Amino acid sequence: MGKGERGPRERMVFSAAQLIRREGVASTGMRQVAVDAAAPRGSLQHYFPGGKSQLVDEAVGWAGGYAAGRVARYLAALPSPTPSALFAAMVRQWTDEYEAAGFAGGCPVAAATVDCAESVPSTRQAASAAFTTWTGAVAQALRDMGVPGERAGALATLMISSLEGAILIARAERDVRALTTVARELGPLLDAAVRKQNG
């Protein structure tokens, strides 16, 4: 759904997530969100009576849901789904973005965690929930591909942690090296976790 197809509230949440991923929470202003979302400034108070923290929390929640939803789209696009192919697709979203548009953006959930984990408890909780949603979707995909249930959650955490770390390194270095490295190095480990059907 493009920005034009969303209502004003949804546009503001989406815009907040996009601004947070580029500039962090502290540098994202409410007025800036309204302008970016093409929403009347007065609508901010109407839709977000809790102010900026409510908007940030909802943007973080949206981002977690978006990341979780992408898992199914990655799988649908794979001719032969494997854990390594899923992780490679997750990584490719970022390498494609960085190679096409530069390194300005990161994960809005990570940005909000860095900026607010200690100062805004509701945002820390929103970030924790977002990571839980995303990890749950990845873990379920791994289980569906034959990874035993007891390992799927741990490997999903490993995949997301590796991806988030590689995003930070890529932005610092202005190079996708860290991203391509984690995809290459983790792939065999992920595929080795698939329970063999015969034996």
C-alpha positions as CSV (number, residue, x, y, z in Angstrom):
1,M,0.0,0.0,0.0
2,G,1.5,3.3,-1.1
3,K,1.6,6.4,1.0
4,G,-1.3,7.9,-1.1
5,E,-3.5,5.0,-0.3
6,R,-3.2,5.3,3.5
7,G,-5.4,7.5,5.7
8,P,-3.8,10.4,7.5
9,R,-3.2,8.5,10.7
10,E,-1.5,5.6,8.8
11,R,0.5,8.1,6.7
12,M,1.8,9.7,9.9
13,V,2.9,6.4,11.4
14,F,4.6,5.4,8.2
15,S,6.3,8.7,7.8
16,A,7.5,8.6,11.4
17,A,9.0,5.2,10.8
18,Q,10.8,6.4,7.7
19,L,12.1,9.5,9.4
20,I,13.2,7.6,12.5
21,R,15.1,5.1,10.4
22,R,17.1,7.9,8.7
23,E,17.4,10.5,11.5
24,G,16.7,8.8,14.8
25,V,13.9,9.6,17.3
26,A,15.5,12.8,18.8
27,S,15.9,14.4,15.3
28,T,12.4,13.5,14.1
29,G,9.9,16.3,14.9
30,M,6.1,16.1,15.0
31,R,5.8,18.9,12.5
32,Q,8.3,17.2,10.2
33,V,6.1,14.0,10.4
34,A,3.0,15.9,9.5
35,V,4.6,17.6,6.5
36,D,6.1,14.4,5.3
37,A,2.7,12.6,5.6
38,A,0.9,15.5,4.0
39,A,-1.4,15.6,7.0
40,P,-2.9,18.6,8.7
41,R,-0.8,19.6,11.7
42,G,-3.8,19.7,13.9
43,S,-4.4,16.0,13.2
44,L,-1.3,15.0,15.2
45,Q,-3.0,15.9,18.5
46,H,-6.3,14.3,17.3
47,Y,-4.7,10.9,16.3
48,F,-1.8,10.9,18.9
49,P,-3.1,12.4,22.1
50,G,-0.1,10.8,23.8
51,G,2.2,13.1,21.8
52,K,5.5,12.1,20.2
53,S,6.1,9.0,22.4
54,Q,2.8,7.5,21.2
55,L,3.6,8.2,17.6
56,V,7.1,6.8,18.0
57,D,5.7,3.7,19.7
58,E,3.2,3.1,17.0
59,A,5.9,3.6,14.3
60,V,8.1,1.0,16.0
61,G,5.1,-1.4,16.2
62,W,4.4,-0.8,12.5
63,A,8.0,-1.5,11.6
64,G,8.0,-4.8,13.5
65,G,4.8,-5.9,11.8
66,Y,6.2,-4.8,8.4
67,A,9.4,-6.9,9.0
68,A,7.3,-9.9,10.0
69,G,5.1,-9.6,7.0
70,R,8.1,-9.5,4.7
71,V,9.0,-13.0,5.7
72,A,6.1,-14.5,3.9
73,R,6.8,-12.4,0.8
74,Y,10.4,-13.5,0.8
75,L,9.3,-17.1,1.1
76,A,6.7,-16.8,-1.7
77,A,9.4,-15.4,-4.0
78,L,11.8,-18.3,-3.4
79,P,11.6,-21.2,-5.9
80,S,13.0,-23.6,-3.2
81,P,12.7,-22.2,0.3
82,T,15.6,-23.0,2.6
83,P,16.8,-21.2,5.8
84,S,19.8,-19.8,4.0
85,A,17.7,-18.6,1.1
86,L,15.4,-16.8,3.5
87,F,18.2,-15.1,5.3
88,A,19.8,-14.1,2.0
89,A,16.6,-12.5,1.0
90,M,16.4,-10.6,4.3
91,V,19.9,-9.4,3.7
92,R,19.3,-8.6,0.1
93,Q,16.6,-6.1,1.0
94,W,19.3,-4.0,2.6
95,T,22.1,-4.5,0.1
96,D,19.7,-3.5,-2.7
97,E,18.7,-0.4,-0.8
98,Y,22.2,0.6,0.0
99,E,23.6,0.0,-3.4
100,A,20.7,1.9,-5.0
101,A,20.1,4.8,-2.6
102,G,23.0,5.1,-0.3
103,F,23.4,4.3,3.4
104,A,21.1,6.9,5.0
105,G,18.5,4.5,6.4
106,G,18.6,1.8,9.1
107,C,16.1,-0.2,11.0
108,P,13.6,2.1,12.8
109,V,13.2,-0.4,15.6
110,A,16.9,-0.4,16.2
111,A,17.1,3.4,16.0
112,A,14.3,3.8,18.6
113,T,15.9,1.3,20.9
114,V,19.2,3.2,20.8
115,D,17.6,6.5,21.3
116,C,14.9,5.6,23.9
117,A,15.5,2.3,25.6
118,E,16.5,3.9,28.9
119,S,14.6,7.2,28.7
120,V,11.1,6.1,27.4
121,P,9.9,2.8,28.9
122,S,6.9,2.6,26.4
123,T,9.3,2.8,23.4
124,R,11.5,0.2,24.9
125,Q,8.5,-2.1,25.3
126,A,7.3,-1.3,21.8
127,A,10.7,-2.2,20.4
128,S,10.8,-5.4,22.4
129,A,7.4,-6.3,21.1
130,A,8.5,-5.4,17.5
131,F,11.5,-7.7,17.7
132,T,9.3,-10.5,19.2
133,T,6.9,-10.2,16.3
134,W,9.6,-10.3,13.7
135,T,11.5,-13.1,15.4
136,G,8.3,-15.1,15.7
137,A,7.6,-14.8,12.0
138,V,11.2,-16.0,11.1
139,A,11.0,-18.8,13.7
140,Q,7.7,-20.0,12.2
141,A,9.2,-20.0,8.7
142,L,12.2,-22.0,9.9
143,R,9.9,-24.6,11.6
144,D,7.9,-24.8,8.3
145,M,11.1,-25.6,6.5
146,G,12.0,-28.4,8.9
147,V,14.0,-26.8,11.6
148,P,13.2,-28.4,14.9
149,G,11.0,-26.2,17.1
150,E,13.5,-26.0,19.9
151,R,16.1,-24.5,17.5
152,A,13.9,-22.3,15.4
153,G,13.6,-19.5,17.9
154,A,17.3,-19.4,18.7
155,L,18.2,-19.3,15.0
156,A,15.7,-16.6,14.3
157,T,17.3,-14.5,17.0
158,L,20.7,-15.2,15.5
159,M,19.5,-14.2,12.1
160,I,17.9,-10.9,13.2
161,S,20.8,-10.1,15.5
162,S,23.3,-10.7,12.7
163,L,21.3,-8.7,10.3
164,E,20.9,-5.7,12.6
165,G,24.6,-5.7,13.4
166,A,25.6,-5.9,9.8
167,I,23.3,-3.0,9.0
168,L,25.1,-0.9,11.6
169,I,28.5,-1.9,10.2
170,A,27.4,-1.3,6.6
171,R,26.3,2.2,7.5
172,A,29.5,3.0,9.3
173,E,31.7,1.7,6.5
174,R,29.5,2.8,3.6
175,D,29.9,-0.7,2.3
176,V,27.7,-3.8,2.1
177,R,30.6,-6.1,3.0
178,A,29.3,-6.9,6.5
179,L,25.8,-7.8,5.0
180,T,27.2,-10.1,2.4
181,T,29.5,-11.7,4.9
182,V,26.8,-12.6,7.4
183,A,24.6,-14.1,4.6
184,R,27.5,-16.2,3.3
185,E,28.8,-17.4,6.7
186,L,25.5,-18.1,8.4
187,G,23.9,-19.9,5.4
188,P,25.4,-23.3,5.9
189,L,24.8,-23.2,9.7
190,L,21.1,-22.4,9.0
191,D,20.6,-25.1,6.4
192,A,22.3,-27.7,8.7
193,A,19.6,-27.2,11.2
194,V,16.9,-28.6,9.0
195,R,15.8,-32.0,10.2
196,K,16.4,-34.7,7.6
197,Q,13.2,-36.4,6.6
198,N,14.8,-39.8,6.2
199,G,17.2,-40.6,8.9
